[in-house]
Amino acid sequence: MPYKLPEDFVRFERLIGEINRLNPKFSIFIGDTKSGSTPCSDEYNVLIKNYFNQFKAPLIYSIGDNEWTDCHRPLAGSYDPLERLQNIRKTFFPSRMSLGKTPLQLTRQSDVDQQYSKFVENSFWVVNNYLFVNLHIPGSNNNFERDDSAIQEYYERNRANLSWIDNAFTLASGKKYAGIIFSYQADMFYKPGQATEADSGYRDTLKALSKQSQEFRKPVLLIHGDSHRLIIDQPLRTVDQKYILENVLRVQVMGAEQVQAIEIQVNPTVVEPFSFTPILIRENMNATKD
């Protein structure tokens, strides 16, 4: 969001105002700052950054596919996706600080591992003994498609993501954190074969999350967007795909025509620490506007 322009700017502004009224500890924007059929311009990126900086609390941004992998489309401006990715990194991740009016200092992958110095978008932060981890996993099959340059980009970023996932579980185990929350954009569960098929850009990630979550045993939450419907379930399975991993929940947030949000409460004192409340602004609803 915002997808339908210029109408959705007003809806987005309402949502930001409501989130500011609720005064959360921080907010996470799960990718797709625009539709895949609107121009991927520098000016639009600056406009969205200005919106992000209207959030009173810290705003952490997970990059989506519409911002770069899909920018080769004629309606998106026929851009070079890799050049657009460079612009996004430069625009939204110039320092260790998050976005928002009261930014939060993050630990970025580029700060702790020079091998992955370009991946400034991958980060972590700790609140109330929970580890929050941001990953760059976009839709459009994680960019594992289209041409050789895209596939090579995928291989490099996939290695970085797998390393960052491994770092998260090692850190959480060593520090005895109560659990881990991962945020990223892609819907990695839209078909079962994503976890096993050779042409899946998500197979390695799902395998890593499955193996490490099973060994970790503590609560894990996956937060993503991409498919635009509110879903709360347990889609992650063991590596052999036989059993559901019951310590792992995922929430897929709304998007596209639904300019709404989800409030997530994390209570470290209970066995199941996560609870979810939709933030539904009546004026933003399509079917009940009148």
TORSE-721869 format. One record per residue (C-alpha): residue number from 1; residue in one letter; x, y, z. Coordinates in nm, 4 decimals, decimal comma. Each point is the difference from the previous one (the first is absolute). Last residue first. Example, Ala and Ser with C-alpha at 12.3 -4.5 7.8 and 13.67 -1.06 7.14 Angstrom:
REC   n res       c1       c2       c3
REC   2   S   1,3670  -0,1060   0,7140
REC   1   A  -0,1370  -0,3440   0,0660
This chain:
REC   n res       c1       c2       c3
REC 290   D  -2,1598   0,4295   0,2375
REC 289   K   0,3619  -0,1090   0,0307
REC 288   T  -0,0974  -0,3516   0,1082
REC 287   A   0,1305  -0,2199  -0,2809
REC 286   N   0,3290   0,1824  -0,0645
REC 285   M   0,1074   0,0482   0,3613
REC 284   N   0,2373   0,2912   0,0598
REC 283   E  -0,2611   0,2191   0,1707
REC 282   R  -0,0710  -0,2885   0,2391
REC 281   I   0,3608  -0,0236   0,1161
REC 280   L   0,0801  -0,3608   0,0903
REC 279   I   0,3016  -0,0617   0,2243
REC 278   P  -0,0117  -0,3786   0,0358
REC 277   T   0,0961  -0,1316   0,3456
REC 276   F   0,2530  -0,2832   0,0367
REC 275   S   0,1437  -0,1865   0,2979
REC 274   F   0,3445  -0,1569   0,0363
REC 273   P   0,1526  -0,1396   0,3205
REC 272   E  -0,1271  -0,3589  -0,0007
REC 271   V   0,1586  -0,1341   0,3192
REC 270   V  -0,0608   0,3213   0,1956
REC 269   T   0,2335   0,2493   0,1724
REC 268   P   0,1724   0,1320  -0,3151
REC 267   N  -0,3170   0,1773  -0,1191
REC 266   V   0,0316   0,1193  -0,3586
REC 265   Q  -0,2966   0,1993  -0,1329
REC 264   I  -0,0434   0,0393  -0,3738
REC 263   E  -0,2149   0,2789  -0,1470
REC 262   I  -0,0896  -0,0726  -0,3603
REC 261   A  -0,0495   0,2522  -0,2814
REC 260   Q  -0,2462   0,1467  -0,2523
REC 259   V   0,0067   0,1350  -0,3555
REC 258   Q  -0,1811  -0,2976  -0,1508
REC 257   E  -0,0029   0,0462  -0,3794
REC 256   A   0,3676  -0,1038  -0,0160
REC 255   G   0,0928  -0,1189   0,3507
REC 254   M  -0,0991  -0,2182   0,2928
REC 253   V   0,2540  -0,1768   0,2184
REC 252   Q   0,1145  -0,3611  -0,0070
REC 251   V   0,0543  -0,1201   0,3548
REC 250   R   0,2114  -0,3035   0,0654
REC 249   L   0,0261  -0,2245   0,3018
REC 248   V   0,2857  -0,2365   0,0873
REC 247   N   0,0141  -0,2060   0,3228
REC 246   E  -0,2422  -0,2492  -0,1512
REC 245   L   0,2281  -0,1061  -0,2812
REC 244   I  -0,2437  -0,2014  -0,2101
REC 243   Y   0,1180  -0,3533  -0,0710
REC 242   K   0,1011  -0,2155  -0,2951
REC 241   Q   0,1706   0,2587  -0,2254
REC 240   D   0,3419  -0,1724   0,0398
REC 239   V   0,1452   0,3361   0,1065
REC 238   T  -0,2755   0,0399   0,2585
REC 237   R  -0,2928   0,2112  -0,1055
REC 236   L  -0,0773   0,3714  -0,0072
REC 235   P  -0,3607   0,0931  -0,0761
REC 234   Q  -0,1276   0,0680   0,3533
REC 233   D  -0,2773   0,2610  -0,0392
REC 232   I  -0,1027   0,3658   0,0047
REC 231   I  -0,1174   0,1312  -0,3372
REC 230   L  -0,1075   0,3521  -0,1013
REC 229   R  -0,0010   0,0185  -0,3784
REC 228   H   0,2403   0,2067  -0,2142
REC 227   S   0,2013  -0,2817  -0,1629
REC 226   D   0,3355   0,1818   0,0373
REC 225   G   0,0064   0,0619   0,3770
REC 224   H   0,2225  -0,1489   0,2692
REC 223   I   0,0425  -0,0624   0,3728
REC 222   L   0,1504  -0,3304   0,1200
REC 221   L  -0,0185  -0,0623   0,3759
REC 220   V   0,2203  -0,2439   0,1903
REC 219   P  -0,0709  -0,1245   0,3526
REC 218   K   0,2686  -0,2226   0,1625
REC 217   R   0,0943  -0,3467  -0,1240
REC 216   F   0,3334   0,1191  -0,1479
REC 215   E   0,0694  -0,3367  -0,1667
REC 214   Q  -0,3283  -0,0027  -0,1905
REC 213   S   0,0366   0,3711  -0,0758
REC 212   Q   0,3499  -0,0634  -0,1406
REC 211   K  -0,0996  -0,2797  -0,2346
REC 210   S  -0,3216   0,1596  -0,1223
REC 209   L   0,1443   0,3493  -0,0446
REC 208   A   0,2976  -0,1362  -0,1926
REC 207   K  -0,2153  -0,2210  -0,2236
REC 206   L  -0,2419   0,2852  -0,0627
REC 205   T   0,2856   0,2304  -0,0997
REC 204   D   0,1622  -0,2545  -0,2314
REC 203   R  -0,3299  -0,0760  -0,1752
REC 202   Y  -0,1049   0,3627  -0,0437
REC 201   G   0,1175   0,0786  -0,3537
REC 200   S  -0,1753  -0,3152  -0,1149
REC 199   D   0,1301  -0,1529  -0,3235
REC 198   A   0,1295  -0,3123   0,1756
REC 197   E  -0,3367  -0,0786   0,1595
REC 196   T  -0,0117  -0,0902   0,3714
REC 195   A  -0,1283   0,2801   0,2247
REC 194   Q  -0,1672   0,2033  -0,2743
REC 193   G  -0,1732  -0,3177  -0,1124
REC 192   P  -0,2777   0,0490   0,2543
REC 191   K  -0,1433   0,3113  -0,1720
REC 190   Y  -0,0568   0,3534   0,1305
REC 189   F   0,2263  -0,0712   0,2993
REC 188   M   0,3040   0,2215  -0,0612
REC 187   D  -0,2133   0,3148  -0,0080
REC 186   A   0,2820   0,2495  -0,0421
REC 185   Q   0,0483   0,3232   0,1964
REC 184   Y   0,2308  -0,0574   0,2980
REC 183   S  -0,0272   0,0142   0,3794
REC 182   F   0,1345  -0,2629   0,2419
REC 181   I  -0,0985  -0,0037   0,3690
REC 180   I   0,2193  -0,2104   0,2320
REC 179   G  -0,0638  -0,1368   0,3507
REC 178   A   0,0696   0,0247   0,3734
REC 177   Y   0,3640   0,0988  -0,0504
REC 176   K   0,2535  -0,2269   0,1666
REC 175   K   0,2930   0,2184  -0,1116
REC 174   G   0,1776  -0,2969  -0,1613
REC 173   S  -0,3180  -0,1492  -0,1409
REC 172   A  -0,1251   0,3308  -0,1388
REC 171   L   0,3416   0,0834  -0,1462
REC 170   T   0,0426  -0,3382  -0,1686
REC 169   F  -0,3581   0,0120  -0,1298
REC 168   A   0,0459   0,3482  -0,1417
REC 167   N   0,3456  -0,0650  -0,1470
REC 166   D  -0,1350  -0,3011  -0,1881
REC 165   I  -0,2793   0,2140  -0,1416
REC 164   W   0,2533   0,2693  -0,0964
REC 163   S   0,2228  -0,2577  -0,1725
REC 162   L  -0,2975  -0,1351  -0,1931
REC 161   N  -0,0934   0,3540  -0,0997
REC 160   A   0,3514   0,0832  -0,1205
REC 159   R   0,0242  -0,3202  -0,2030
REC 158   N  -0,3411   0,0769  -0,1530
REC 157   R   0,1182   0,3524  -0,0817
REC 156   E   0,2934  -0,1348  -0,2049
REC 155   Y  -0,2004  -0,2725  -0,1741
REC 154   Y  -0,2910   0,2341  -0,0728
REC 153   E   0,2233   0,2625  -0,1598
REC 152   Q   0,1477  -0,2728  -0,2214
REC 151   I  -0,3518  -0,1031  -0,1009
REC 150   A  -0,0976   0,3559  -0,0857
REC 149   S   0,3137   0,0536  -0,2091
REC 148   D  -0,0552  -0,3290  -0,1813
REC 147   D  -0,3568   0,0779  -0,1063
REC 146   R  -0,3702  -0,0259   0,0964
REC 145   E   0,0003  -0,2049   0,3202
REC 144   F   0,1261  -0,0423   0,3576
REC 143   N  -0,1042   0,3558   0,0930
REC 142   N  -0,1346  -0,1324   0,3350
REC 141   N  -0,2690  -0,1896  -0,1904
REC 140   S  -0,1715   0,3229  -0,1119
REC 139   G  -0,0415   0,0855   0,3685
REC 138   P   0,2763   0,1493   0,2079
REC 137   I   0,2303  -0,1442   0,2699
REC 136   H   0,2152   0,2757   0,1510
REC 135   L   0,0052  -0,0957   0,3669
REC 134   N  -0,0747   0,1925   0,3216
REC 133   V   0,0545  -0,1773   0,3320
REC 132   F  -0,1617   0,0792   0,3351
REC 131   L   0,1533  -0,1792   0,3007
REC 130   Y  -0,2219  -0,0138   0,3061
REC 129   N   0,1282   0,0738   0,3522
REC 128   N  -0,2340   0,2975   0,0435
REC 127   V   0,1217   0,1667  -0,3220
REC 126   V   0,3087  -0,0997  -0,2016
REC 125   W   0,1015   0,1261  -0,3443
REC 124   F   0,1066  -0,1666  -0,3235
REC 123   S   0,0917   0,1038  -0,3519
REC 122   N   0,0035  -0,0925  -0,3687
REC 121   E  -0,0518   0,3132  -0,2114
REC 120   V   0,3691   0,0929  -0,0003
REC 119   F   0,0802  -0,3049  -0,2097
REC 118   K   0,2963   0,1504  -0,1908
REC 117   S   0,2523  -0,0944   0,2688
REC 116   Y  -0,0714  -0,3715  -0,0203
REC 115   Q   0,3562  -0,1328   0,0296
REC 114   Q   0,0654   0,2929   0,2332
REC 113   D  -0,2121  -0,1680   0,2680
REC 112   V  -0,1061   0,1956   0,3099
REC 111   D  -0,0959   0,3456  -0,1267
REC 110   S  -0,1252  -0,1109  -0,3435
REC 109   Q  -0,2352  -0,2410   0,1736
REC 108   R  -0,1570   0,3001   0,1695
REC 107   T  -0,0359   0,0468   0,3741
REC 106   L  -0,2816   0,2467   0,0417
REC 105   Q  -0,0214   0,3311   0,1858
REC 104   L  -0,3636   0,1035   0,0346
REC 103   P  -0,1332   0,3161  -0,1579
REC 102   T  -0,2292   0,2454   0,1787
REC 101   K  -0,1737   0,1750  -0,2917
REC 100   G  -0,0010  -0,3160  -0,2115
REC  99   L   0,2680  -0,1886  -0,1973
REC  98   S   0,2498  -0,2343   0,1587
REC  97   M   0,3515   0,1092   0,0920
REC  96   R   0,3179  -0,1794  -0,1020
REC  95   S   0,0492   0,2384  -0,2912
REC  94   P  -0,0911   0,0677  -0,3645
REC  93   F  -0,2655  -0,2723  -0,0217
REC  92   F  -0,3078   0,1435  -0,1761
REC  91   T   0,1411   0,2046  -0,2883
REC  90   K   0,3332  -0,1712  -0,0689
REC  89   R  -0,1425  -0,3496   0,0367
REC  88   I  -0,2990   0,0907  -0,2144
REC  87   N   0,2222   0,1530  -0,2682
REC  86   Q   0,2193  -0,3105  -0,0168
REC  85   L  -0,3113  -0,2146  -0,0363
REC  84   R  -0,1181   0,2186  -0,2865
REC  83   E   0,3319  -0,0530  -0,1802
REC  82   L  -0,0432  -0,3741   0,0425
REC  81   P  -0,3542   0,0158  -0,1369
REC  80   D   0,1076   0,1821  -0,3202
REC  79   Y  -0,2993   0,2208  -0,0697
REC  78   S  -0,2741  -0,0542  -0,2561
REC  77   G  -0,2167   0,2703   0,1661
REC  76   A  -0,2363  -0,2008   0,2194
REC  75   L  -0,2561  -0,0168  -0,2812
REC  74   P   0,2697  -0,1448  -0,2291
REC  73   R   0,0984  -0,2718   0,2521
REC  72   H   0,3708   0,0016   0,0906
REC  71   C  -0,0972   0,1417   0,3416
REC  70   D  -0,1270  -0,3382   0,1193
REC  69   T   0,3097  -0,0945   0,2015
REC  68   W   0,0324   0,3575   0,1357
REC  67   E  -0,2696   0,1646   0,2115
REC  66   N  -0,2750  -0,2425  -0,0985
REC  65   D   0,2016  -0,2895   0,1445
REC  64   G  -0,0047   0,1143   0,3616
REC  63   I   0,2668   0,1445   0,2325
REC  62   S  -0,0542  -0,0375   0,3755
REC  61   Y  -0,0186   0,3408   0,1709
REC  60   I   0,0331   0,0667   0,3739
REC  59   L  -0,1912   0,3013   0,1340
REC  58   P   0,0892   0,1415   0,3421
REC  57   A  -0,2840   0,1762   0,1850
REC  56   K  -0,1576   0,3276  -0,1081
REC  55   F  -0,0607  -0,1237  -0,3558
REC  54   Q   0,0233   0,3001  -0,2347
REC  53   N   0,3497  -0,1109  -0,1014
REC  52   F  -0,1481  -0,2896  -0,1948
REC  51   Y  -0,2049   0,2481  -0,2024
REC  50   N   0,3144   0,1973  -0,0858
REC  49   K   0,1668  -0,3244  -0,1068
REC  48   I  -0,2995  -0,0665  -0,2231
REC  47   L   0,0411   0,3351  -0,1774
REC  46   V   0,3747  -0,0547  -0,0378
REC  45   N  -0,0642  -0,3372  -0,1652
REC  44   Y  -0,2565   0,1616  -0,2285
REC  43   E   0,2470   0,2643  -0,1136
REC  42   D   0,2648  -0,2605  -0,0809
REC  41   S  -0,2512  -0,1644  -0,2332
REC  40   C  -0,1352  -0,3537  -0,0056
REC  39   P  -0,3007   0,0918  -0,2165
REC  38   T  -0,3362  -0,1645   0,0744
REC  37   S  -0,1131  -0,3456  -0,1148
REC  36   G   0,1548  -0,2183   0,2702
REC  35   S  -0,1984   0,1842   0,2650
REC  34   K   0,1760   0,2231   0,2489
REC  33   T   0,1871  -0,0072   0,3335
REC  32   D   0,0026  -0,3772  -0,0343
REC  31   G   0,1857  -0,1209   0,3116
REC  30   I  -0,0914  -0,1083   0,3525
REC  29   F   0,0007   0,3336   0,1825
REC  28   I   0,0917  -0,0672   0,3632
REC  27   S  -0,1169   0,2277   0,2810
REC  26   F   0,1546   0,0859   0,3376
REC  25   K  -0,0867   0,0040   0,3714
REC  24   P  -0,3573   0,0731  -0,1005
REC  23   N  -0,1703   0,3383   0,0573
REC  22   L  -0,3651  -0,0810  -0,0759
REC  21   R  -0,0478   0,3599  -0,1166
REC  20   N   0,3081  -0,0251  -0,2247
REC  19   I  -0,1453  -0,3156  -0,1530
REC  18   E  -0,3260   0,1852  -0,0647
REC  17   G   0,1784   0,2938  -0,1637
REC  16   I   0,2100  -0,2310  -0,2186
REC  15   L  -0,3188  -0,1753  -0,1086
REC  14   R  -0,1743   0,3257  -0,0857
REC  13   E   0,3037   0,1099  -0,2037
REC  12   F  -0,0070  -0,3296  -0,1897
REC  11   R  -0,3681   0,0518  -0,0826
REC  10   V   0,0713   0,3522  -0,1260
REC   9   F   0,2898  -0,1250  -0,2140
REC   8   D  -0,2248  -0,2777  -0,1245
REC   7   E  -0,1985   0,2296  -0,2288
REC   6   P   0,3033   0,1175  -0,2032
REC   5   L   0,0670  -0,2720  -0,0886
REC   4   K  -0,1304  -0,3498   0,0602
REC   3   Y   0,2806  -0,2028   0,1577
REC   2   P   0,1025   0,1820   0,3219
REC   1   M   0,0812  -0,2550   0,1307
